Amino acid sequence: MEQTNFQLKKQDTQSQEWSKRLHHATRATREDWIGRGISYLCIGVIILVVASMLWFITSKGIATFTQNHVSLWKFLSGTDWSPSQGKIGALPMIVGSFAVTFAAAIVATPFAVGTAIFMTEISPNKGRKFLQPVIELLVGIPSVVYGFIGLAVVVPFMRHLVGGSGFGIISATFVLFVMVLPTITSMTVDSLRAVPRYYKEASLALGATRWQTVSKVILRSATPGILTAVIFGMARAFGEALAVQMVIGNAAVMPKDLISAASTLTSQLTTGIGDTIDGTLPNNALWSLALILLLMSLFFNALVRVIAKRGQLKHER
Amino acid sequence: MLKQYSFDKTAVQTFDAQTSLALKTEDLQVFYGTNHAMHDANLAFPKNQITALIGASGSGKSTYLRSLNRMNDTIATVTGKIWYHGVDINEPNVNIYEIRRHIGMVFQRPNPFAKSIRENITYALRANGVKNKTELTERIEKSLRGAALWDEVKDSLDKSALSLSGGQQQRLCIARSIAMAPDVLLLDEPCSALDPISTVKVEETLLELQKQYTIIIVTHNMQQAARISSQCAFFHLGHVMEYTPTGTMFSNPQIPVTQDYISGSFG
């Protein structure tokens, strides 16, 4: 009896010692805590910044409708933009933004896909060695440089070619085309490289030509990726301010043709932001333009997600 | 420690003039850059028979097979002659697309396109200019029957090919190849990704198909080679060591290296 009790006691103290040893903090556990703390802090700050930006832009953007009592429909469909006189029809800018975005994407996509096919299927070595760095360089050139080239080269060229001032949607399209081309190309290259090699081999082994293989098998299975690339390009074009502002002419009127001065949401924002007083209708109206831009970029993001999901489903069965 | 075997001692059969051959290689060599992957392969393949190519991984059997329909063109240098209907199809000016229409290939991993079952078969036919609807329909049925897949998929031809099981996918790949009505069918370990039941189905299909096609199959599975092939070639480190009728190879191998390989005391 005595004996057993003693043993139990001994076990107890042993187990307590072990418990202490296994629970006490070491350098390793402290590092874990610190690491986790830092990443939570970073995430928290980012969430805070994003949330407050969303709240700020939204609250400022809807002030036009809540405080100045402009009807939403009038804002979206009105064609007269004279904020100082209380007229804020944003349609010209909306049309301008969409026009340059779609035009740039439509022109750039064939070039981008063609370049990407060359880089992946026709001459992968040259593609990797020469074209890849060139494209990466093009992505990195600041937009003001593109705008400056547009102003110095494209605008005079258009003036010479079709007359008028040379400022307008077509010049903006041209500048945006050069700007979105590398984005679309490099993402298309990634999606073409991701096409499994066995698809290509299967097609070639059936006696299909290289062209048939590229057009019917490779491009088709890369389609979700290519669409994503185009949308990213469009998002970039839609949000580009400086380069567009330098070549589009900045006239807040409905664009009648491609060669007369027009404006986009972004160009109107950058042009007008210095001339307005906080809290007045002209200032609130600009915030409403910013809100449209924000909603559009959310829309582009959502679209990319939808396409990615669809593409995945198709591959998995 | 891998045993060393002499590459000089080989036992490679030849065929007399009476045997009609589908395909024959003369001194075929393959180089991946400076890596000499295949040495002087002299093999002839009798018509309407199944020939199995066996050997360990890296022995060059797949490399050899892929050379036969010029699938190695962009990745390796292939020298020597490949005789097909009296033409050396290893010449650079031969139309490789035409070759692949006559010498079909099925790969190790079932690789149907992410299209419907029907489109998987019509893809190649359309690429070759078959546009007539009735002809397409006929050839879809004929090739699926040939690959013993018709009864399983006839009601779901518009379903995605990726919804089929692995064995069905592989038979679809076979159907896709025979839809082109080739002479020769090359199969690169077609059953290695399949379960035993699917394997049996594919093997039965191949035994049926040899009546119309000459079949050359690479396999890791010696039982499979014994079950289905008439001729058998054993590859070792880029050399063809022995090429004999399958019965002879498995009952009475001619040289030590083959004997060791098939009895499992290799290396």
Chai-1 contact restraints between the chains, C-beta under 6 A:
chainA,res_idxA,chainB,res_idxB,connection_type,confidence,min_distance_angstrom,max_distance_angstrom,comment,restraint_id
A,Y198,B,R109,contact,1.0,0.0,6.0,A-B,restraint_1
A,Y198,B,N111,contact,1.0,0.0,6.0,A-B,restraint_2
A,A202,B,N111,contact,1.0,0.0,6.0,A-B,restraint_3
A,A205,B,R100,contact,1.0,0.0,6.0,A-B,restraint_4
A,A205,B,M105,contact,1.0,0.0,6.0,A-B,restraint_5
A,L206,B,A124,contact,1.0,0.0,6.0,A-B,restraint_6
A,G207,B,Y97,contact,1.0,0.0,6.0,A-B,restraint_7
A,G207,B,R100,contact,1.0,0.0,6.0,A-B,restraint_8
A,G207,B,R101,contact,1.0,0.0,6.0,A-B,restraint_9
A,A208,B,A127,contact,1.0,0.0,6.0,A-B,restraint_10
A,T209,B,Y97,contact,1.0,0.0,6.0,A-B,restraint_11
A,Q212,B,A127,contact,1.0,0.0,6.0,A-B,restraint_12
A,S221,B,A114,contact,1.0,0.0,6.0,A-B,restraint_13
A,R317,B,S160,contact,1.0,0.0,6.0,A-B,restraint_14
A,R317,B,L162,contact,1.0,0.0,6.0,A-B,restraint_15
A,R317,B,S163,contact,1.0,0.0,6.0,A-B,restraint_16
